[in-house]
């Protein structure tokens, strides 16, 4: 299935207008954006550390006399630009001062721990910034590439399209309508499978035509939400609910109680089974091409018993309230099979050469007649052909009305009509959705799923030849249940195909009701029907679970992260000058401001150079002290011998764990004294 995911900004109404605001990016653009987010978090972490250092420095800044550890700690808080550097310096400081200041580690190690924790926090934030996409919608929007209703222009293209779609739906149903399936191919629609239930029900037809002792098998979906279940992404006021139910019942071929027969045999019987004969089944008139009609529904030749062939199936369909010569209803059922406001499908399952190793009591696949023609004791089916009739009914509901109004269950050709929807009080967007679902409902009866597949829809034949070992007594229910799953799978596929169009098979046009027809003038082309416009709007709101490599981002999450991060970055640049301005202007905290300026490493350098007469400096309160323009000078720590002594001391000092002699610890005093500092 060829699809294209929409990239850009959209709203997933599952999460609401605010939380559902989503940005979808392609794989390449998304990867680049994730890299930017990681860099942004790293930048925020670096600039926020500047804020932490400033606040900590100001909190600890005090006037008066202090020991060297205090001044070093203030310098570290003032000048380290990364928490990693601060962690290492605080740990080193704790080691070097361990014998000079009692319990000095209590004044350094906690700061090292805090800096390390801060480092880990923002490192994790940088790594997990990519997970911001996890907070976004798990769904995607389909890009409307060929939106509209498929309309084959020839019978060949219709059969090709329908055959492809039926096989696609059946394959998906087999893979994904099993609760235990873990196939990645099932992650396409908003929900993997549409929920449905089954149970027994009274026969929907006249009791004289239903097989006695076998109640009808009812299959019905839950009330399906157009947004959550079908993926039509819209706000709550614009949603509708949809339900589909199917009832199937095995039919009699002869009713002994009423002495009614629905078949005609043209040969003698043996064990109740006709051989070398034609059997005609009379369940209604057939309307053929060019006005041809047949008074029987289905014909079967018993020569197929010996033809080494598997199952074959014939299927017919009827819409209610259609004229007898209607092309839509090519089968006109007998009155016993006419169901009020329902689509009726009639199936004939011919067993042909199928044999059974064991007897079974299934009403369709039941086998009790012994047969020894092949040497072993085998069992033939009870009837050469087993008929089943099913009705399909649909209803639409307004979940926003107080009474939760629904249309009565009805046939697909009346669903969505103005008269039916008027009582629900739907708005124009809801009516457009109802029309879309009603159109799709007209092509998902059991007949529509069978006629292109002949007998391939039967689950009983998979993995078997012409001999069945053991058939459950409820096999016919399993077959109908599988067919119902196929119908729901087909419905899901057609919902998704609306914005992307049909597969490229044959000559298939796409009807776009919201666009003017070719040759229509601009004035005549104005379309103001809100329902038609709503059909066009739905080209842009079909939700799916497939990703095609795209990445979603929550706009709310991005806004919070980038907003807070930008504020922290801005504060890191403006808090220092703003606080300094207030401190100097009001006099409150002026000492703290002077300490912040003094502890700047460039100011420390200025004071050291000035103390040794190196340069004429200005800007003692500036972040960047300067010498007079054009002034040059050479700066050296005393004589060359003294410089070498200082260098030797520094190299030894950075390796405290290797052991340092006590006389080396006294060298700085001699060096500094010799330098005249």
Secondary structure, 3 states (H helix, E strand, C coil): CCCCECCEEEECCCCCCCCCEEEEECHHHHHHHHHHHHHHHHHHHHHHHHHHHHHHHHHHCCCCCCCHHHHHHHHHHHHCCCHHHHHHHHHHHHHHCCCCCCCHHHHCHHHHHHHHHHHHHHHHHHHHHHHHHHHCCCCEEECCCCCCEEEECCHHHHHHHHHHHHHHHHHHHHHHCCCCCCCHHHCCCCCCCCCEEEEEECCCCCCCCECCCCCEEEEEECCEECCCCCCECCCHHHCCEEEEEEEEEEECCEECCCCEECEEECCCEECCEECCCEEEECCEEEECHHHCEECCCEEEEHHHHHCCCCCEEEEEEECCCCCCCCCCCCEEECHHHCCCCCEEEEEEEECCCCEECCCECCCCCCEEEEECCCCCCEEEECCCEEEEEEEEEEEEECCCCCCCCECCCECCCCCCCHHHHHCCCCCHHHHHHHHHHHHHHCCCCHHHHHCCCCCCCCHHHCCCCCEECCCCCCHHHHHHHHHHHHHHHHHHHHHHHHHHCCCCCCCEEEECCCCCCCCCCCCCCCCCCHHHHHHHHHHHCEEECCCCCCEEEEHHHHHHHHHHHHHHHHHHHHHHHHHHHHHHHHCCCHHHHHHHHHCCHHHHHHHHHHHCCCCCEECCCCCCCEECCCCCCCCCCCCHHHHHHHHHHHHHHCCHHHCCCHHHHCHHHHHHHHHCC
